[in-house]
Amino acid sequence: MNLKKILSRDTILPELQADTKQGVIEEMVDFLAATGKLTDRTAALRAVLDREAKMSTGMQHGIAIPHGKTDAVNQLLVAVAIKRDGVDFAALDEKPSHIFIMTLSPENHTGPHIQFLAEISKVLSNPELREKLIRTADPDKMLTLLTT
């Protein structure tokens, strides 16, 4: 999967305002709703919160990947957000999360979601790239870091 086809400047939120797990999820869903590609904000929020209630999507190395499946989208919809101070996202390594990758995908389409997560995971496995991503506030630079 080509990340350049999924990510754009408009899918990057360079500084989250929220400082709680719930707040991050709501802010990112609102950000995606503002794209006009989300038909039902409430259904999308419920899908992400329901998934998060089953098991935290806080991973390791300051990364969290909140996601949900909902018919409020017609295709994979992605947002990338940064919180420099970090947020407790109940991560596996018990450290704050700084990089948030939210995905929303249609109920019956698993392929694109899994492919995207595999590709973005490869990119974010680089510790230097993660540090650069957290330090920059420029969406264009962030996009370049994620797609080159």
C-alpha positions in Angstrom: 0.0 0.0 0.0 1.3 3.4 -0.9 1.0 5.7 2.1 1.0 8.8 -0.3 -2.4 7.6 -1.5 -3.9 7.4 2.0 -2.1 10.3 3.9 -2.2 14.0 2.9 -1.6 17.3 4.6 -5.3 17.4 5.4 -5.1 14.1 7.4 -2.4 15.4 9.8 -3.2 17.2 13.0 0.2 18.6 14.2 -0.9 19.4 17.8 -3.7 17.8 19.7 -5.3 19.9 22.3 -6.8 17.0 24.3 -4.9 15.6 27.2 -7.0 12.5 28.0 -7.6 9.3 26.1 -11.3 10.1 25.6 -10.4 13.6 24.5 -7.8 12.5 22.0 -10.3 10.1 20.4 -13.1 12.7 20.3 -10.7 15.3 18.8 -9.5 13.0 16.1 -13.0 11.9 15.2 -14.0 15.5 14.9 -11.0 16.2 12.8 -12.0 13.4 10.4 -15.6 14.6 10.4 -14.4 18.0 9.2 -13.1 16.3 6.1 -16.6 15.6 4.9 -15.8 11.9 4.4 -17.5 10.8 7.6 -21.3 10.5 7.3 -22.0 9.9 11.0 -19.7 11.3 13.7 -21.6 9.6 16.5 -21.4 6.2 14.9 -17.7 6.6 14.2 -17.0 7.8 17.7 -18.9 4.9 19.2 -17.0 2.4 16.9 -13.6 3.7 18.1 -14.7 3.9 21.8 -16.2 0.4 21.7 -13.0 -1.0 20.2 -10.9 0.8 22.8 -13.0 -0.6 25.6 -12.1 -4.1 24.5 -8.4 -3.5 24.7 -6.3 -0.4 24.6 -4.7 0.6 21.3 -1.8 2.2 23.1 1.2 0.3 21.7 4.9 0.9 22.5 7.4 3.7 21.7 4.8 6.5 22.2 2.4 5.2 19.5 -1.3 4.6 19.8 -3.6 3.4 17.0 -7.2 4.0 17.9 -9.4 2.5 15.3 -12.9 1.4 14.5 -15.1 -0.2 11.9 -18.2 1.7 10.9 -20.5 2.2 8.0 -20.1 5.9 8.6 -17.2 5.7 6.0 -17.1 4.4 2.5 -13.4 3.7 2.5 -10.4 3.7 4.8 -10.1 7.1 6.5 -6.9 7.9 8.4 -5.7 10.7 10.6 -2.3 11.3 12.2 -2.0 13.4 15.3 0.8 14.5 17.6 0.7 15.4 21.3 4.2 16.5 22.3 3.5 16.2 26.0 2.0 12.8 25.6 -1.2 11.3 26.9 -1.7 8.2 29.1 -3.3 5.8 26.6 -2.8 2.6 28.7 0.1 1.7 26.4 1.7 -1.8 26.5 5.0 -0.2 27.8 3.1 2.0 30.3 4.6 5.2 28.8 2.7 8.2 27.4 1.6 8.1 23.8 2.7 11.0 21.5 1.9 9.7 18.0 -1.7 8.8 17.2 -2.8 7.0 14.1 -6.6 6.8 13.8 -8.2 4.6 11.2 -11.9 4.2 10.4 -12.9 1.6 7.9 -16.2 0.2 6.6 -17.6 -2.8 8.5 -16.9 -5.4 5.8 -13.5 -4.2 4.4 -10.5 -5.6 6.4 -7.9 -5.6 3.7 -7.0 -1.9 3.3 -7.0 -1.4 7.1 -4.6 -4.2 7.7 -2.3 -3.1 4.8 -2.2 0.4 6.0 -1.3 -0.6 9.6 1.5 -2.9 8.3 3.0 0.0 6.2 2.7 2.7 8.9 4.1 0.3 11.5 7.2 -0.2 9.3 7.7 3.6 9.0 7.2 4.2 12.7 9.6 1.5 13.7 12.4 4.0 13.2 13.1 5.8 16.5 14.8 8.8 14.8 11.8 9.3 12.5 9.4 9.1 15.5 11.5 11.8 17.3 11.5 14.1 14.2 7.7 13.6 13.8 7.1 14.6 17.4 9.4 17.7 17.2 8.0 19.2 14.0 4.7 21.2 13.9 4.6 21.5 10.1 2.1 19.1 8.5 4.0 19.1 5.2 7.2 18.0 7.0 5.3 15.4 8.9 3.8 14.1 5.7 7.2 13.9 4.1 8.6 12.0 7.1 5.8 9.5 6.9 5.8 8.9 3.1 9.5 8.9 2.1 
